[in-house]
Amino acid sequence: GENVEQHPSTLSVQEGDSAVIKCTYSDSASNYFPWYKQELGKRPQLIIDIRSNVGEKKDQRIAVTLNKTAKHFSLHITETQPEDSAVYFCAASYGSGGGNKLTFGTGTQLKVEL
Amino acid sequence: DTGVSQNPRHKITKRGQNVTFRCDPISEHNRLYWYRQTLGQGPEFLTYFQNEAQLEKSRLLSDRFSAERPKGSFSTLEIQRTEQGDSAMYLCASRPQGRTGTEAFFGQGTRLTVV
């Protein structure tokens, strides 16, 4: 089955700096890679996603890059703000035989300090 | 609220008791997933339904766990003879079928504490 590894487990940045979180996956059949933000006690919420036919996607301060050959993808947050503090999870999935079920990484606790 | 709804939000039970959780997905979503999340970890897949059919079960889902989606709408997850190791957040998610790259929407989860 799919295995997703995520690094770092904790990340502390100063407000205004950039943050980068990296993930690797094992199953070459995976073709959809979402990133979820989870605040304490709340549901995971999608912040950005990328399909395997795209190498990069950007949405305001957030961007995701995908390298299918190396099987890794990264989340980039620029101009970080205190409200970006949360746990971020990467995930991978594929349709058809995979049922689009998500395999998550272990999470990155991001802390944006004033 | 037209999102995914889960009940109850919190459940405290004594070891050995049975518990049942409910998930109401977004109405037009025919795929429904159950995940379990323990502290400091990412959600782990348990099982999923396409309409009323349960199509896959993780090996994490022991025989004490059973899930149903009788009419292809809401789903229930039952845990029999609960153990302390069952303490976790149980998350439900739904999405439309057959559209790879479509967001899965999560419910608020049911936090289970087994004492």
HADDOCK unambig.tbl for C-alpha pairs under 7 A between the chains (distance, minus, plus):
assign (segid A and resid 32 and name CA) (segid B and resid 100 and name CA) 6.97 0.50 0.50
assign (segid A and resid 32 and name CA) (segid B and resid 101 and name CA) 5.32 0.50 0.50
assign (segid A and resid 42 and name CA) (segid B and resid 108 and name CA) 6.08 0.50 0.50
assign (segid A and resid 43 and name CA) (segid B and resid 106 and name CA) 6.21 0.50 0.50
assign (segid A and resid 43 and name CA) (segid B and resid 107 and name CA) 6.15 0.50 0.50
assign (segid A and resid 43 and name CA) (segid B and resid 108 and name CA) 4.75 0.50 0.50
assign (segid A and resid 43 and name CA) (segid B and resid 109 and name CA) 6.79 0.50 0.50
assign (segid A and resid 44 and name CA) (segid B and resid 106 and name CA) 6.39 0.50 0.50
assign (segid A and resid 51 and name CA) (segid B and resid 101 and name CA) 6.10 0.50 0.50
assign (segid A and resid 89 and name CA) (segid B and resid 42 and name CA) 6.77 0.50 0.50
assign (segid A and resid 95 and name CA) (segid B and resid 100 and name CA) 5.75 0.50 0.50
assign (segid A and resid 102 and name CA) (segid B and resid 45 and name CA) 6.96 0.50 0.50
assign (segid A and resid 103 and name CA) (segid B and resid 44 and name CA) 6.90 0.50 0.50
assign (segid A and resid 104 and name CA) (segid B and resid 42 and name CA) 5.56 0.50 0.50
assign (segid A and resid 104 and name CA) (segid B and resid 43 and name CA) 6.24 0.50 0.50
assign (segid A and resid 104 and name CA) (segid B and resid 44 and name CA) 6.97 0.50 0.50
assign (segid A and resid 105 and name CA) (segid B and resid 42 and name CA) 5.86 0.50 0.50
assign (segid A and resid 106 and name CA) (segid B and resid 41 and name CA) 5.02 0.50 0.50
assign (segid A and resid 106 and name CA) (segid B and resid 42 and name CA) 4.74 0.50 0.50
assign (segid A and resid 107 and name CA) (segid B and resid 41 and name CA) 6.53 0.50 0.50
assign (segid A and resid 107 and name CA) (segid B and resid 42 and name CA) 5.94 0.50 0.50
